[in-house]
Amino acid sequence: MKLSQTIRFCTSADGTRIAVASCGTGPVILRAAHWLSHVDYDLESPVWRPWLEALSARNRFVRYDPRGCGLSERHVADLSVGAWHADLEAVAATVEEPRFVLLGLSQGGALAIVHALRHPDRVSHLILLNAYAQGGRTRARTAEQRLEADTLVNFVRIGWGRDNPAFCRFFTNLFIPDGTPEQHRWWGNLERETATAEVAAELLWQMQGLDVLDMASALRVPTLIAHCRGDMRVPFDEGCRLAATIPGARFVPLDSKNHVLLPSEPAWTVFQAALDDFLGQDGPMRQRVVGAGLTPAETAVLDLIAEGLDNRTIAERLGKHEKTVRNQLSAIFDKLGVHSRAEAIVKTLSR
């Protein structure tokens, strides 16, 4: 698939230059900034490129580099949380459409929560993936937890971007422990490309002090929250806490250890199906079955049925037991009012 993007720049409230990239056409999905970002370098990334392809397939996907990183202004004195919010305000102002979907990954979740609360007239939907409302230092309750947070910042300060494989493996395994050697290599290179050690450490320290939990309880925006059970970067419980705090939020647990989902893992399919359902958009292999009431897990099974896969292969692809797939298949047939796989495919594609 040929993927192209447009890169422009906008100016934050304090005059800082922010790089903004967009690809695809359609309703806008705006991604709040997260720690590791380089809008130009990401285009060829074996980690981020699949995200660009998926989110721009039926939408205009807009993202930007945080201050101090990527193509945004590198030498910046103010790296505070307040400055991050101002940067998101500046980027959102470049979106001409009256409303957009706001996506928050990891630290971007806290930024997205605040922006959605301040601008309910513009944010139509909120999506939070492996996000948190309270940073590591804020949620620390013991001396050991506070030491862990401080140690990680210092580890970044002395090890960021080094060729030392021990440092590289440590950082990579926090984000994509199940990645391929190529993905691990690229992630290590991203550290050198996106920011200096001092900037990376300061941004992390600021992230650890985030606290938007009380604000999250005031949200009235349709919200989808997905979190990986084995996330090595942000504990699964943080996603549960967000889902319990935001009124009416949908919660989708994902069977993965990766902080950044990879297209080769079953959780990728489950999340993409949940996202399609939440936004009311067509999935990749079928038109959306309106009113059928399929769960995200059932929708993922339906997509693979449309590919012609048998139960055993579907179970392997989604990391399930074959009996579970059979049970979900029966539920799908009941909800669609059909009796066979062929009828399910025909009914799905004819909608």
C-alpha positions, -999 to 999 in steps of 0.1 A, spaced: 0 0 0 14 34 -10 12 58 19 19 95 16 15 123 41 16 161 42 38 178 68 30 214 79 40 235 109 20 255 134 30 277 162 22 271 199 12 299 223 48 306 233 60 306 197 73 270 196 73 254 162 52 222 161 54 197 132 20 183 121 15 155 97 -17 141 81 -25 112 58 -56 98 43 -90 114 37 -123 114 55 -134 122 91 -105 134 112 -87 113 139 -63 136 158 -36 118 179 -24 137 210 14 136 213 31 108 232 67 103 243 84 88 212 74 105 179 91 116 147 64 123 120 88 119 91 108 89 104 76 71 115 65 67 78 89 39 72 86 24 107 78 -13 110 61 -4 143 42 28 135 36 25 97 9 -1 102 -9 23 125 -7 50 99 -21 26 73 -50 14 95 -61 48 108 -58 66 75 -77 39 55 -111 56 61 -100 88 79 -77 117 78 -52 108 105 -35 138 120 -5 136 144 23 158 156 57 157 173 58 170 209 81 200 215 117 190 218 112 159 196 112 149 159 106 177 135 92 200 161 114 227 176 142 208 194 158 235 216 129 245 239 132 257 275 96 249 285 88 212 285 60 214 311 27 197 310 11 232 305 31 236 273 20 202 261 -17 213 265 -10 245 246 6 225 218 -24 203 214 -46 234 214 -25 248 185 -26 216 165 -64 212 170 -69 248 158 -54 237 124 -82 211 119 -108 228 98 -135 203 104 -159 213 132 -156 180 150 -130 153 152 -121 120 170 -94 124 196 -69 95 202 -47 93 232 -20 66 235 0 63 267 7 98 281 -14 112 252 -44 98 271 -41 124 298 -37 152 273 -67 140 253 -89 138 284 -82 174 293 -87 186 257 -120 167 254 -132 182 287 -123 217 275 -138 213 240 -168 190 241 -182 209 211 -153 197 189 -144 162 202 -170 138 189 -153 106 203 -124 99 227 -102 68 222 -77 58 249 -52 30 244 -28 18 271 -34 52 287 -34 65 323 -48 93 343 -20 94 369 17 92 362 41 68 379 52 94 405 17 105 412 3 71 418 33 58 438 23 49 473 55 34 487 91 44 489 100 16 465 75 28 439 88 63 441 124 50 438 113 30 407 99 61 391 131 82 398 154 53 387 137 51 353 142 88 347 179 85 356 182 54 335 169 74 305 193 103 313 224 81 311 213 54 286 191 70 261 202 65 225 234 46 234 247 18 212 250 -4 244 227 -33 237 218 -37 274 203 -2 275 185 -7 241 170 -40 252 157 -25 284 138 4 267 126 -18 238 112 -44 261 92 -19 280 73 -10 248 74 -40 224 87 -71 242 71 -93 216 85 -74 186 106 -88 159 144 -82 157 137 -56 130 111 -38 151 135 -38 181 163 -24 160 141 3 147 128 13 181 164 17 193 171 39 163 140 60 171 155 70 204 185 86 186 163 102 160 135 117 181 151 135 211 182 140 232 187 121 265 180 153 285 148 160 267 136 124 269 144 123 307 126 157 313 95 146 293 94 114 313 97 132 346 68 155 336 47 125 325 52 109 359 36 139 376 4 138 355 -29 136 374 -62 141 355 -83 114 373 -107 139 389 -111 157 355 -118 123 338 -149 118 359 -165 150 344 -162 138 308 -194 134 288 -178 124 255 -184 89 240 -152 70 251 -135 38 241 -108 25 264 -86 -5 254 -57 -18 275 -33 -47 272 -34 -71 301 4 -76 301 15 -40 293 50 -36 305 49 2 304 15 11 319 -2 -14 343 -35 -29 331 -51 -16 363 -47 20 350 -69 12 321 -95 -3 344 -93 27 367 -100 51 337 -129 29 325 -144 30 360 -140 68 362 -152 80 328 -191 78 327 -203 54 301 -169 44 288 -166 12 268 -137 -10 280 -119 -36 258 -91 -57 275 -65 -69 250 -44 -100 253 -9 -86 247 23 -76 265 31 -48 241 26 -12 250 24 -4 213 2 -30 195 18 -48 165 -2 -60 135 10 -96 138 -7 -102 172 -43 -112 178 -50 -81 199 -44 -59 169 -75 -74 151 -96 -72 183 -87 -35 188 -93 -25 152 -127 -43 152 -136 -25 185 -125 8 169 -146 3 138 -176 -6 159 -172 24 182 -168 49 153 -195 32 132 -171 25 103 -168 -4 79 -142 -30 88 -115 -41 64 -131 -73 52 -168 -65 54 -194 -38 57 -205 -31 93 -234 -53 103 -258 -26 116 -279 -36 147 -265 -71 150 -250 -64 184 -217 -83 178 -190 -78 204 -155 -67 193 -143 -103 198 -171 -117 177 -164 -90 150 -128 -101 149 -139 -137 143 -163 -126 116 -135 -108 98 -114 -140 97 -144 -160 86 -147 -136 56 -111 -145 48 -121 -181 45 -102 -194 76 -113 -225 95 -119 -226 133 -85 -240 142 -67 -213 122 -89 -185 136 -82 -198 171 -44 -197 164 -46 -163 148 -66 -148 178 -48 -167 205 -80 -185 216 -91 -221 222 -109 -237 193 -139 -244 215 -141 -206 222 -142 -199 185 -170 -225 180 -190 -209 207 -185 -174 193 -194 -186 159 -227 -200 172 -234 -166 188 -226 -148 155 -250 -171 136 -277 -164 162 -272 -126 161 -271 -125 123 -300 -150 119 -281 -174 97 -271 -211 98 -238 -213 80 -205 -195 74 -215 -189 38 -248 -172 48 -229 -151 74 -205 -138 47 -232 -131 22 -254 -113 47 -225 -93 60 -213 -82 25 -249 -74 14 -255 -49 42 
